Amino acid sequence: MNATTSYLESVKKQFLYYKMLGEKAMEQLEPEQLFVAVNNDTNSIAVIVKHLSGNMLSRWTNFLTTDGEKETRNRDAEFENDLQTKEEVLTAWNAGWNCFFGALESLQPELLLEIIYIRNEGHTVIEAINRQLAHYPYHIGQIVFYSKQLKNSDWDSLSIPKNKSNSYNATKFAQEKTIKNFTEEEFRRLK
């Protein structure tokens, strides 16, 4: 495997991980909790999802040939909630991720240094991917944090539970060294 192929596999794993974190956080909530905003300056989880989806659809639809800030995108409207149900939230979530992963799947390693544009500013495809690797986990962190606040004591940890690091590490270090790779079947299931 060459470095560019390795890079693509690595970013797929990272994005799948963050997608999974967002989904596991939202799964723990009651449907109405997706729409809670604590004040006028915060966004509900539904609004965060709507923004992520809007960004993904704009950035990754025809990304090699059109600007990543599509004329059809209304970014300001992404922060006004018009989603009504958990199903609508998940539909928006999946539409964005499907578009993004479809774009990643279509990439050939030799295209990673091609210049694409976001708001008329040139980026290599690698830079555009890395830009989103910072942006998407930022918002997913908000979803996880907000979910923990809303769920309170019934929260099932998405990482190593509090005060369990030593036992987790003991288990890990008792095993053979491995390299985590997603099989094609795992990748399809996570998408």
C-alpha positions, 0 to 999 in steps of 0.5 A: 500500500502506498502513502496516498492509499494509506492516507485515504484509508486512514481518513476513512477510518477517522471519519467513520469513527466520528460518525459512529460517535455522533450516532451512538450519542444520538441513539441514547437520547429521547427524540425530543431531546434532539431539539433542545437548545438551552438559549438563543445562542446555542444550537440544538443537536438537530440544528448541528446535524442540519449544518453538518449535512448542509456542509457535506452536501455543498463541499462534496457534491461534484467537488472536483469540478464545482466550488465547495460553497454551492450557490444552492446552499443557504448556510444561514438557514442551516441554523434555523431548525425546520426538522420535526422528527428524529427520523428527519434528523437521521435522514439529514445526517445520512444524506450528508455522510453518504455524499461525503463517503461517496466522494471519498470512495470515488477518489483515486490517489493521484487526485489528492494533489488536484486543486479544488475550490471552496469559496473561490479559495484553492485547496488540494484535495488533501487540504480540503479533506483535512479541513473537514477532518477538523470541522466535522469532529468539532461539531460531533464533539458538540453533539456528544457533549450536549447528549451527555448533558441531556442524558445525565446519569443514564449516559453510556460512555462512548470511550473509556469510562471514568475511573476505568483507564487502568483496567482498560489499559491492562486488558489492551496491553495483555493482548498481541499488538494489532493494527486496526483496519476496517474490512470492506464489510465493516466499512459498508456497515458503518456507512 
